[in-house]
């Protein structure tokens, strides 16, 4: 191999551990790798920038706008309202949940689908008296399975098909070509979840139950109307820098002062709500002018239009990961106060300010009403939902948003337009019809995913042009003894392993040239290998970190790492068995 090939292998070999083990975003890591390869002369500028001009990348971007239009008009809420109902058993409840989710995920990016469903499912589980963790992991898995039904189901399918079209234009797949395999995979996977997987789910409470009783993590005191604290600011009263407590809100004459600032003046009979440990009550009782509040109902159980109680799931990209809540100035940055933290289904005890945040932690926040819209697209949070909030009203344009999506599917499936053209037209109609505002369209674009895809093209090009892909392909052929089916198995295992550790798009795009070089060396049909890359990249059931929807349900469901291994392990094996058995039958070598 040439020096450039060794450099390309070294860079790629460094990128995957970095994405798996560091908190740096995959887009930043991959962009850094492309810049390094370009600087060292391993790739040319046009190769480094090829991903940014890819039709597949723009197709994904326009589909994000279509998804945003359905979310903004309440299209998914409409389905939730009419489909969930009141089933009489747990298995029927799972059936009513999983089948529609799998169907929707065949045409919509599954991340917003799951994000919309989670708050509804938690509320629904309370009404049915079914623990939420019996539903949330199957929800994520069903969305992943549904994404294999069509090219639109996941961005990875579109990107891999785009790479295929660039290499072999005559072999490009149509919208529903992979349904011949995707439908059997979805049927087998859903049957497993309904018949076997539900018996493997944990019997453990989730975040909603951990936050159910506010008196477990809050202390309420009142300001003595004849005491020395009246008309003093929070700072002057010594309530700003308590050791084990945070002053969260002040209830005053039927109203509430939320996310209390240091300059807020105290009034007689103010009801002060502190978040923290019971040991902190001793500290409060030593402050002259404060007395225990004897009102019955907790202030946090009351509805005030000036504040919202919000559950937020911490992303693995959150800037506060590894930091203590007090040191990170969380309240200053977000305008929200942390009331409690739930991890693995249990509320984290001890001094609230000393808790170091971890990915998938669920935070109970007290915030002002604009917080939800302002931070809903924040990279720091996977999910933001209002606690016991009313369902969003169904917009009269929901039918129009769904109709536009259906039109895109028909145009692309019939061959009247290319997938890119149909998605572009659908996005334009969504904005022009008012289904999606310009601001919502911008917020709907997942820039991290788009940058990850674009940068991955540069690394794939480096492996291919330097001969590193051919070298790895020859090594793989040696291990497979020239047998195409064994090579197919090896390709599936490689991509499936990488997608559990890093983003599925990067795993698929970077391994694509290696897999193609292997197929070309054997002189066999490349389509089986392309399809295997698509399905292996989606088969992410083993860990909560392998797929974003898994991480989204991890905290609210109170799951542990081993829960995914137990339930998802057999599902991974079943998926692999179906894919590796049917692929050569549908697309012969």
C-alpha angles and dihedrals in degrees: 000000000000124000090253090056092053090048091050091050092047092051094047090044089055096044097061097053090045092054092045099046109026131072092228111115116257090236091058093046094049094045089050090051092051091049090051093050091047092048092050091050095243092126133024123240092255090055092048091052098038093100092057091059096043116128089217091058092053091045089056091048094052091046089055087060091051090052090048090054092054092047093047094049093048093247094146091043088056091058092044092053096051101034108044098058121150110305117188100226141033095249091052090048090053090048093052089050104041103044097054092042092053091048094049092046089059088073106021132057103264097223096073090039092057092040090056094044099048099073091042092049093049091052091043092050090055092053091048093043090234118136110252092231089066087066111028101067091046087049091058094043092049091053090051092049091048091053090068094063098081141007088256092058095086136007090238092065092053094046095048091047088050090054089049092050091052091051101036110013092181092057098052112134123240124231099272101026092105090052088085085071101021095060095053090045091051093046093050092044095048092045089053092050092049098042106029112005095061090062090056096052115110124255095226134126121250136218094282092060092044090056095041098103111048092190088071092067106020135068122203124206134171130222111244105237089216096042133102096258097070111117092006120124121245088252093050091047091058093242097119102074106033116158102233104011141067123205101231107174145345122227109208127175095331095316133089135229104210129200090013117222126215093251096056111122119227122232131199114277092015109157109224120202116203127188118214143067130334088241087068090067089076089058091051094048089059092060111095113232097034124102133176115275112238099189112126109225119059113249090232090061091060125087117240123175090215095064143033133207107223136185114213126186112216114236123223085241094057113131090222096060108130093011128111114249092237094049094046095061089227094168093051095050100042104025089234134110122225111232099176143346125224122199126177090352095305129100109244107244128210135047107355094209092055095055113115111215121238132190113279093021110146114224124201104213135189108212144153118266097260091059095085097054093037096054103026090103095039115132088220093070130048093196137010119189135165115245110245088346120164115257114265112262117259108252118225090234096060090100090052093052091051090046091054091051091048089051091052090051093049094047093048096042094048093049093238088125136012117257090253094050093047093048091047092051092046093050091050092049091048091056097040093048092052095245088121128023122221089251093050090048091054092047090048093061108097097214093183092059092044093050091045091054094046094048092046089063089063093054092046090051090051092054092048103043095044093051093245091120091053091049092052090044091055090049089051092049089053092054091046091047089229092297109140094207092052088048089051089053091049092050091050093049093047095051094040091053094048094047090056089057104035139016114305094229093057092045092052099042097045095046093043097086091047092052092045092050089053093051092046092050089055092045093230134135108286095206096085089054093048091051092047091053090053095049097040090052089054096044095092107142104122103078138025091233097055096076131024096232089055090055090047093058095037096083102035090046094049090231128164128215091257092056090066091047091051098046099028098042096073090039089055090052093047092049092049091048093051094044097046093044100046102035096073089044094052096037108024121209 
